[in-house]
Amino acid sequence: MEPREIVAKAKEEGRKVLLEHEAKELIASYGIPVTKIHLARSEDEAVEAAGEIGFPVVLKIVSPNVIHKSDVGGVKVNLKTEEEVRNAYRDILESVKANVPNARITGILVQEFAPQGLELIIGLIRDPQFGPTVMFGLGGIFVEVYRDVSFRVAPLSEYDADSMMREIKAYKLLTGFRGMEPVDLEALKDALIKVGQIGLDIEEIAEMDLNPVIAYPKGIKVVDARIILR
């Protein structure tokens, strides 16, 4: 599905938030690497998807009524067998129904388990004065703890993307620190530029959070994605 079709479908359904698989499909269409995913609507589908993606996998609830999935028991990680996938599928449904009784459940997302790396965030906000503005910084839980981020107004040049990375206090972590391997700065720059382009191309997007984006010595991978529409 084309990016504008994804947005139009959500708006037709009265939604202001794209579901995770929709958000990932949209950013992947711009060439930003994402984890392998499959939307399952049954236990058997989830098991089949896990086999195709390759163990271990992660299962996540997909519902327009559930934003913070972990808070309601909607995420299970590092599932290594078919039996674990089946049990996790049932546990997620039971937990979400108990915590959010009226939640409309679209399905359960089966996702590859991304290897450990440096967790970063790439974001987009639509500033009333400057328009689409890209954010970059440490990701995962650290974005709220350290608030170590930088901003640039789209469109971004390679110089802009490079200077964004150099501005954060944690830049040393990107280039290798105390035995850590440096991460793929070119892949990060490319993603920053493309996120800015998404903001320019799709005016309906109000906010976008790619968190975490896991950076490796070679390549990056978006593990979680959230897109809010205007």
Secondary structure, 3 states (H helix, E strand, C coil): CCHHHHHHHHHHCCCCECCHHHHHHHHHCCCCCECCEEEECCHHHHHHHHHHHCCCEEEEEECCCCCCHHHHCCEEEEECCHHHHHHHHHHHHHHHHHHCCCCCCCEEEEEECCCCCEEEEEEEEEECCCEEEEEEEECCCHHHHHCCEEEEECCCCHHHHHHHHHHCCCHHHHHCCCCCCCCCHHHHHHHHHHHHHHHHHCCCEEEEEEEEEEECCCCEEECCEEEEEC
